Amino acid sequence: MTKYTKEDIISRAKELALMIAQTDEVDFFKRAEALIHENENVRNKIATIKSLQKQAVNFQQYGKDNALKQVEEKILAIEKELDEIPIVQEFKQSQVEVNDLLQLVAVTVSNTVTDEIIMSTGGDVLRGETGAQIRNSKGCH
């Protein structure tokens, strides 16, 4: 059985990251992000939200609850307007797809490591028990 170092694993993880960066999902994400930055309407709304967020922090620090509530409502209204813009919807969908891909990779790695540990100890993958768990449970009965 081959033994790998942390450095070997990090090197392979970087290779995997480069592969992921060259998927359709990431490519679409990059295109959608570029279109968002080119869209003046979107840029203006984002700038307004950032400005309002700064006001909200100041109002919160000084205990101006009514003003804070009004600013938060304005922020929500602009965010809603942003969410109705098709390119923003596409960008958010692309974020979901990239995150789903990353999550799938993480779960696959985790499950594969767990299954390998179970199998290499003579355990039962279907029951999720390592060989040590099986041996100890038989001794307890």
C-alpha angles and dihedrals in degrees: 000000000000118000118215129201126223087253090056090051094047089050091053091045089056090051089051090048090054090050091051090048088059097053126112089247094058092041091054090047091054092048092048092048091051091051091050092053090049093051109094093196091055093044091052093049091049091049090050091050091050091050092048091048090056089050090049091054090051093047090049092050092051095043095243095152098170093050090045091053092050092050092047089052090051090050091051091049093052091045088053090051089050092050090056093059109099096223090052090051090050091048092051091048090051089052089053092049094050091046090049090052092050090047091050090053092048093048092046092052092046095047093045092051091048093048091047091052091049094047095043090054093049093254134146114262094193091055093038093233127138121224089256091055091050093047092047094047091053090051092053096057 
